[in-house]
Amino acid sequence: MSQHLSEQEIIRRDKLAKLQQVGINPYPAPLYPVSHFSSDIKTNFSEENKEAFNTVCVAGRVMSINDKGKVFFIKIQDSKGIIQLYVKRDEICPTDDKSFWDTFIKHGLDLGDIIGATGFVFITKTGETSIHTQTITLLTKSLKPLPIVKRDEEGNVYDEVTDPEFRYRQRYADLIINPNVKETFVKRTKLVNTIRTFLNERGALEVDTPVLQSIPGGAAARPFITHHNALDTLFYLRIANELYLKRLIVGGFDWVYEFSRNFRNEGMDRTHNPEFTILEWYTAYKDYFWMMETTEQLFEKVAIALHGKTDVTIGNTVVSFKAPFKRISIFDAIKENTGIDISDKDEAGLREVCKQLNIDVPNNIGKGKLIDEIFGATSEFKYVQPTFIIDYPVEMSPLTKKHRSKEGLVERFELMVNGKEIANAYSELNDPIDQRERFEEQVKLMERGDEEAMFIDYDFLRALEYGMPPTSGIGIGIDRLCMMMLNQPSIQDVLLFPQMRPERWNEE
C-alpha cells in the first residue's frame, strides 16, 4: 500500500530527519516524570504560595506557537486543559551552541507535537499563569497537521471543526481539537458510574453474560451471524442479555444487572448504531409498579449528578426528571393523539386503521407490530416530558407476564423522554408453559417473513421449568440516555467510535 503525503506531511518528515541528525530522539522512552497538570497549576498558584511551584514538570500537546525571536510562547494541552510555556533561548541554550534551539525550537517544532517541560510558575505581564521553562524535551513528533480551529487568548476553542465525517471517523483528532467532546465522554462515564453506585447501594450484583450466543434471544431484532470454527457451528452476536440474566434469577440471585454491549443488524441513523450499550437488571419478588418507582428515582439521581438539578435542557426544551412521571396506557395514548380506540381491533381492523392514518406497513407483520407502528407514527414523539406508556397488548410482549386484572394485556411499560423510548420494562413471564406458547407464536411470525421474530430458546424454557420467582426486569438504552442527559443531537456524538462505512485506502 503506498502512502500519499501532503506537502505539510513531507515537510514534517524532513524536520523529523533533521532532528534525528543532531541527536534528538523524536520518540524517546515513555517514562517522563510529570508532576503537575495545567488546571491544577492555574487553579492553585498565587504569589503567596509560589515557592510550592518552584519546580514543576508538565507534558502536553503543542496547540499554539508564538515566535518572538529569542523567546517563544508555547501553549500545550494536557488531559486537564491548556497552559503556557515561556521559553527563552539563552536559558534553554546557555552555551554558544544554538543547534538545539535552531533545529528543534525554531525550525523543528510543530503544532501537534508532544513535549515535556520543567521550570517554575510565574504570572506574565499580561496576567497569564505560565511556566518559565528551564528544560524542554521532545516526547513525540507529530507527522500529520491538526485541523485548524480558532481559539481565544486563553486557548479555548470558539470555532470548532464540525464536519461529522471527520469527527466520527477520526475521533482521536476530534478529541484533541474540540475539548467539549472530551467533556461529553467524561460525563458519560460519570453517568454510568452514578447508575452503578445507585444499583450497588441497593444490593444489586453486577455480572457478565455471553456476547456469543447460540440463540439470539431477549428481543425482537435481526442478529449478526458469525461462525465458530472449532465447533463448526453458527453463533450470533447478542441482541440482548435478558434470557441469561433471568437464568441467574432462577439460580438464586435476587438482583442482577449488566451493562451489555449489544449488536443488531439494522439501519443506522441519529438514534441507532448497530453496536450499542444497554443496561438491564432483573429483581426477584418485584413487579412493574416497583420498577416504575425505582426508575424514577434513578433518573432523578442521574440528572442531579450531572446537572445539580432535575431540569435538563434537551435541544430547546427543558425536561424535568422530577418524580413522579406521568403514566398512560398505550391504547389511551393512541386514542389521546388520534381519537381512535384500537383496543378491540383484530389484525384486519388494525390494518384498516393504518390505511386510515396513512401508515405504510408490510404484509408479514402481526397484530403486535401493527400496534407498535401505529403508536410510533402517531404518538411516541408527542411525549417529551418523561412518561410511562403502560399495559401493552400480549401480542407485543412475548416475554411479559399477563396483566393481573386486564384481559389481553401484559404488565409492561416503556419510558418515553423527548419523544423517544429510553427504557422498556416488564413484570417478567415466569410460566414456562405460557412462555413456550408465546415462543411458538413468534415462530409463526418468522415463517411469515418477520426477520425480527424471536427464536425458541429451549434451554431458557428448561430453566423456567425449574422455577423462576416473580421478577421484574428493565432495559435502559445508555446511549440514548446519554444523548438526552448531555444534550447531544445524535447517538454518534456519545459513542467514542461510532460505526461507519469502511474507508477505501488507495493501493498501487
C-alpha positions in Angstrom: 0.0 0.0 0.0 1.5 3.3 -1.0 1.2 6.4 1.2 0.3 9.6 -0.4 1.7 12.5 1.6 0.6 16.1 1.6 3.1 18.9 1.3 2.8 19.6 5.0 3.4 15.9 5.8 6.5 15.9 3.7 7.9 19.0 5.5 7.3 17.3 8.9 9.1 14.2 7.8 12.0 16.4 6.7 12.0 18.0 10.1 12.0 14.6 11.7 15.1 13.6 9.8 17.0 16.8 10.8 16.1 16.3 14.5 17.5 12.8 14.3 20.7 14.0 12.6 21.5 16.3 15.6 20.8 13.5 18.1 17.3 14.4 19.2 15.2 11.3 19.6 11.7 12.2 18.4 10.2 9.1 20.2 12.1 8.6 23.5 11.3 6.0 26.2 7.8 6.6 27.7 8.8 7.4 31.2 8.5 11.2 31.8 8.1 12.4 35.4 5.0 14.7 35.1 4.4 16.4 38.5 1.6 18.9 37.7 -1.3 19.3 35.4 -2.4 22.6 33.7 -5.6 23.1 35.6 -4.0 22.3 39.0 -1.3 25.0 38.4 -3.8 27.6 37.1 -6.2 27.0 40.0 -3.8 26.8 42.9 -0.8 29.1 42.0 -0.6 32.5 43.6 2.2 34.9 44.5 1.8 33.9 48.2 2.5 30.2 47.6 4.8 30.4 44.6 7.6 28.5 46.4 5.5 25.4 46.1 5.7 25.8 42.3 9.4 26.5 42.1 9.9 23.2 40.2 7.2 21.7 38.1 7.3 19.2 35.3 4.5 19.2 32.7 3.8 17.5 29.4 1.3 18.0 26.7 0.5 18.6 23.0 1.6 21.9 21.4 -1.5 23.9 20.4 0.0 27.3 19.6 3.4 28.7 19.0 4.2 32.5 19.2 7.7 33.2 17.9 9.2 36.4 19.4 12.8 35.7 18.1 14.8 34.8 21.2 11.6 34.0 23.2 8.8 31.6 22.3 5.4 31.4 24.0 4.2 27.9 23.5 0.7 26.7 24.7 0.4 23.0 25.5 -2.7 21.0 26.1 -2.7 18.2 28.7 -5.5 16.0 29.9 -6.9 18.8 32.1 -6.5 21.9 30.0 -4.0 24.3 28.4 -1.1 26.2 30.0 1.6 28.5 28.5 5.3 27.9 28.4 7.7 30.8 28.4 10.8 29.6 26.6 13.9 31.9 26.3 16.8 30.9 24.0 19.6 31.9 26.3 18.2 29.9 29.2 17.4 26.8 27.2 20.8 27.0 25.4 23.2 28.9 27.7 26.3 28.0 25.6 27.3 29.2 22.2 25.9 26.0 20.6 22.5 27.1 19.4 21.8 24.0 17.2 19.2 22.7 19.7 17.4 26.0 19.6 17.6 26.4 15.8 16.9 22.8 14.9 14.3 22.0 17.5 12.6 25.1 18.9 13.0 27.5 15.9 12.6 25.2 12.9 11.6 21.7 14.2 8.6 22.3 16.5 5.1 21.9 15.0 1.5 22.2 16.3 0.5 18.7 17.5 4.0 17.8 18.8 4.0 16.4 22.3 6.7 18.0 24.6 7.7 17.9 28.2 9.0 21.0 30.1 10.4 21.7 33.6 10.6 25.1 35.2 8.9 27.4 37.7 5.5 29.0 37.6 5.0 32.8 37.3 2.5 35.3 36.1 3.3 37.2 32.9 2.9 41.0 32.5 -0.4 40.2 30.7 -1.6 38.3 33.8 -1.4 34.8 32.4 -0.2 32.0 34.6 2.8 30.4 32.8 5.8 28.2 33.2 9.2 29.8 32.9 10.8 26.9 31.1 14.3 25.7 32.1 14.3 22.4 30.1 12.2 21.3 27.2 12.0 17.7 25.7 10.5 16.4 22.6 8.4 13.4 23.5 6.6 12.7 20.3 6.9 14.2 16.8 3.6 14.7 15.1 3.7 13.8 11.4 0.2 14.9 10.5 -1.0 18.5 10.9 -4.0 19.1 13.1 -7.1 20.6 11.6 -7.2 24.4 12.0 -9.5 25.7 14.7 -9.9 29.2 16.1 -9.1 29.9 19.7 -9.3 32.9 22.1 -6.4 34.3 24.0 -6.8 31.7 26.7 -6.5 28.9 24.1 -10.2 27.9 24.3 -11.8 26.8 21.0 -14.6 29.1 19.7 -14.7 27.9 16.1 -14.8 24.1 16.1 -14.4 21.6 13.3 -17.9 20.3 12.9 -17.7 18.0 9.8 -19.2 14.8 11.1 -17.4 12.6 8.6 -14.0 13.8 10.0 -15.1 14.0 13.7 -16.6 10.4 13.9 -14.0 8.7 11.7 -11.0 10.4 13.3 -12.3 10.7 16.8 -8.7 10.8 18.1 -8.2 14.2 16.3 -11.7 15.4 17.2 -10.8 14.9 20.9 -7.6 16.9 20.5 -9.1 20.0 18.8 -12.6 20.0 20.3 -12.3 20.0 24.1 -16.0 19.9 24.7 -16.1 16.5 23.0 -13.8 15.1 25.6 -16.1 16.6 28.3 -19.0 14.7 26.9 -17.3 11.4 27.4 -16.1 12.3 30.8 -19.7 13.0 31.7 -20.8 9.7 30.1 -18.6 7.8 32.4 -20.0 9.8 35.4 -23.5 8.9 34.3 -22.6 5.2 34.1 -20.8 5.3 37.5 -23.9 7.1 39.1 -26.1 4.3 37.9 -23.7 1.6 39.0 -23.5 3.2 42.5 -27.3 3.5 42.7 -27.7 -0.2 42.0 -24.8 -1.4 44.1 -26.1 0.6 47.2 -29.4 -1.2 46.8 -27.8 -4.7 46.8 -27.7 -5.4 43.1 -24.9 -7.6 41.8 -23.1 -6.7 38.5 -22.5 -9.8 36.3 -21.2 -10.7 32.8 -23.1 -12.8 30.3 -22.1 -14.2 26.9 -21.8 -12.0 23.8 -21.6 -15.0 21.5 -24.9 -16.9 21.8 -26.3 -20.0 20.0 -29.8 -18.5 20.2 -30.2 -14.7 19.8 -32.9 -14.2 22.4 -34.4 -11.5 24.6 -35.5 -9.0 22.0 -37.2 -8.7 18.6 -34.3 -7.8 16.3 -32.2 -9.1 13.4 -28.9 -10.5 14.6 -25.4 -10.5 13.3 -24.3 -14.1 12.4 -20.8 -15.5 12.8 -19.1 -18.9 12.6 -17.2 -20.8 15.3 -14.5 -22.8 13.5 -13.7 -25.3 16.3 -17.3 -26.2 16.9 -18.2 -25.8 13.2 -21.5 -24.0 14.1 -23.1 -20.7 13.7 -23.2 -18.2 16.6 -25.0 -14.9 17.0 -23.8 -11.6 18.5 -26.2 -11.0 21.3 -29.2 -8.7 20.6 -30.0 -8.7 24.4 -28.8 -10.3 27.6 -32.2 -10.7 29.1 -32.6 -14.5 29.0 -29.2 -15.1 30.6 -29.9 -12.7 33.4 -33.2 -14.4 34.0 -31.3 -17.7 34.2 -29.4 -16.2 37.1 -32.6 -15.3 38.9 -33.6 -18.9 38.5 -30.2 -19.8 40.0 -30.9 -17.9 43.2 -29.6 -14.3 42.7 -32.2 -11.8 43.9 -31.0 -8.8 41.8 -28.5 -8.8 38.9 -27.5 -6.2 36.4 -25.2 -5.8 33.4 -24.0 -3.0 31.1 -24.3 -5.0 27.9 -22.8 -4.3 24.5 -25.5 -5.5 22.1 -25.5 -5.8 18.3 -28.4 -5.5 16.0 -28.2 -5.9 12.2 -30.3 -2.8 11.4 -30.1 0.6 9.8 -28.1 3.5 11.2 -29.5 7.0 11.9 -29.2 9.6 14.6 -30.7 7.3 17.3 -29.4 3.9 16.1 -26.0 2.3 15.9 -25.6 -1.4 15.2 -23.4 -1.7 18.3 -24.8 -0.1 21.4 -24.9 -0.3 25.2 -28.0 -1.4 27.2 -28.3 -1.6 31.0 -30.6 -4.5 32.0 -31.4 -5.5 35.5 -33.7 -8.1 37.0 -35.1 -8.2 40.5 -36.9 -11.1 42.2 -40.2 -10.6 44.0 -40.9 -7.2 42.4 -43.3 -6.1 39.7 -43.5 -3.3 37.1 -45.1 -0.9 39.6 -42.0 -1.2 41.8 -39.9 -0.9 38.7 -41.5 2.4 37.7 -40.8 3.9 41.1 -37.2 2.7 41.1 -36.7 4.0 37.5 -38.0 7.5 38.5 -35.6 7.5 41.5 -32.6 6.5 39.2 -33.3 9.1 36.5 -33.7 11.8 39.1 -30.4 10.9 40.7 -28.6 10.9 37.3 -29.9 14.3 36.4 -28.8 15.8 39.7 -25.4 14.1 39.5 -24.7 15.6 36.0 -26.5 19.0 36.4 -27.1 19.6 40.1 -30.9 19.7 39.4 -33.7 17.6 37.9 -34.3 20.0 35.0 -32.3 19.0 31.9 -32.1 21.0 28.6 -32.6 18.8 25.6 -32.3 20.9 22.4 -34.6 23.9 23.1 -36.7 22.1 25.6 -36.4 21.8 29.4 -37.3 18.3 30.5 -38.0 17.7 34.2 -36.9 14.4 35.7 -38.5 15.2 39.0 -40.6 12.2 40.1 -43.3 11.0 39.7 -43.6 10.6 35.9 -46.9 10.6 34.0 -48.4 7.1 33.3 -50.8 6.3 30.5 -51.7 3.0 28.7 -50.6 2.5 25.1 -54.3 2.3 23.9 -55.2 5.5 25.8 -52.0 7.2 24.3 -53.1 6.3 20.8 -56.6 7.4 21.4 -55.4 10.7 23.0 -53.4 11.5 19.9 -55.6 10.1 17.1 -59.1 9.9 18.5 -59.3 6.3 17.5 -59.8 3.4 20.0 -57.9 0.4 18.8 -58.2 -1.7 22.0 -60.8 -4.1 20.5 -59.5 -4.4 16.9 -58.1 -7.6 15.3 -55.3 -7.7 12.7 -57.6 -6.7 9.9 -59.1 -3.8 11.9 -55.6 -2.6 12.7 -54.6 -2.7 9.1 -57.6 -0.6 8.3 -56.6 1.9 10.9 -53.1 2.1 9.4 -54.7 2.7 6.0 -56.9 5.4 7.5 -53.8 7.1 9.1 -51.7 6.7 6.0 -49.2 4.4 7.8 -47.5 2.1 5.3 -47.0 -1.4 6.9 -45.6 -4.6 5.4 -47.8 -7.6 5.0 -45.7 -10.0 7.0 -46.2 -8.5 10.5 -48.8 -9.4 13.0 -51.1 -7.6 15.4 -48.4 -6.6 17.9 -46.1 -5.0 15.3 -49.1 -3.2 13.8 -50.0 -1.6 17.1 -46.3 -0.6 17.5 -46.3 1.0 14.1 -49.5 3.0 14.9 -48.0 4.2 18.2 -44.7 5.1 16.7 -46.3 7.1 13.8 -48.9 8.9 15.8 -48.0 9.1 19.5 -44.4 8.3 20.5 -43.0 11.7 19.5 -45.7 13.6 21.5 -44.3 12.5 24.9 -41.5 15.0 25.6 -41.7 15.0 29.4 -40.9 11.6 31.0 -43.9 9.4 30.5 -44.5 5.7 31.3 -46.5 4.1 28.4 -48.0 1.1 30.2 -50.2 -2.0 29.8 -49.3 -3.3 26.3 -51.2 -6.0 24.3 -49.9 -9.5 24.9 -49.1 -9.8 21.1 -46.4 -7.1 21.5 -44.7 -8.7 24.5 -43.7 -12.4 24.2 -41.6 -12.3 27.4 -44.0 -10.4 29.7 -46.4 -11.6 32.4 -50.1 -11.3 31.6 -51.8 -8.4 33.3 -53.3 -9.4 36.7 -56.6 -7.7 36.1 -56.9 -6.6 32.3 -57.6 -9.4 29.8 -55.4 -9.4 26.7 -52.8 -7.1 28.2 -49.4 -7.5 29.9 -47.6 -5.7 32.7 -45.2 -3.7 30.7 -44.1 -0.1 30.4 -41.9 1.9 28.1 -40.4 5.2 29.3 -40.7 8.0 26.7 -38.5 11.1 27.0 -38.2 13.8 24.4 -40.3 11.7 22.1 -38.1 8.6 22.2 -38.2 5.3 24.1 -35.4 5.3 26.7 -36.4 2.2 28.8 -38.5 -0.9 28.5 -39.6 -3.0 31.5 -41.9 -5.9 32.4 -43.3 -7.9 35.2 -41.5 -11.0 33.8 -43.2 -14.0 32.4 -42.3 -17.0 34.6 -44.9 -19.5 33.5 -42.9 -22.0 31.3 -46.0 -23.3 29.5 -47.2 -19.8 28.6 -43.7 -18.9 27.6 -43.4 -21.9 25.2 -46.7 -20.9 23.6 -45.5 -17.3 23.1 -42.3 -18.6 21.5 -44.3 -20.8 19.2 -46.3 -17.7 18.1 -43.0 -16.0 17.3 -42.0 -18.9 15.1 -45.2 -18.5 13.1 -44.3 -14.8 12.6 -40.9 -15.9 11.5 -42.4 -18.2 9.0 -44.4 -15.3 7.6 -41.1 -13.5 6.9 -40.7 -11.4 10.1 -36.9 -11.2 10.4 -37.1 -9.8 13.9 -39.3 -12.5 15.4 -37.8 -14.5 18.3 -36.2 -17.9 18.2 -37.3 -20.6 20.6 -34.7 -20.9 23.3 -35.2 -24.4 24.7 -32.6 -24.1 27.4 -34.3 -21.0 28.7 -37.6 -22.9 28.8 -35.9 -25.7 30.7 -34.6 -23.1 33.2 -38.1 -21.7 33.7 -39.3 -25.2 34.4 -37.1 -25.3 37.5 -39.0 -22.3 38.6 -38.2 -18.5 38.4 -39.7 -16.4 41.2 -41.9 -13.4 40.4 -39.5 -11.0 38.8 -39.4 -7.5 37.3 -36.8 -6.5 34.7 -35.8 -3.4 32.7 -33.6 -2.4 29.8 -32.3 1.1 29.6 -30.6 2.4 26.4 -27.5 4.0 27.8 -26.5 5.7 24.5 -29.9 7.4 24.2 -29.9 8.3 27.9 -26.5 10.0 27.3 -27.9 11.9 24.3 -30.7 13.3 26.4 -28.8 14.0 29.7 -25.8 15.5 27.8 -27.9 17.4 25.2 -26.3 15.7 22.2 -28.4 15.6 18.9 -27.0 12.3 17.6 -26.0 8.9 19.0 -22.7 9.2 17.2 -21.9 12.2 19.5 -22.0 9.9 22.6 -20.1 7.0 21.1 -16.3 7.3 21.0 -16.1 5.3 17.8 -19.5 5.1 16.0 -19.9 2.5 13.2 -19.1 4.0 9.8 -18.8 2.7 6.3 -15.2 1.4 5.9 -12.7 3.7 4.3 -11.2 2.9 0.9 -7.4 3.1 1.1 -5.7 3.8 -2.3 -3.4 1.0 -3.3 -0.8 0.8 -6.1 
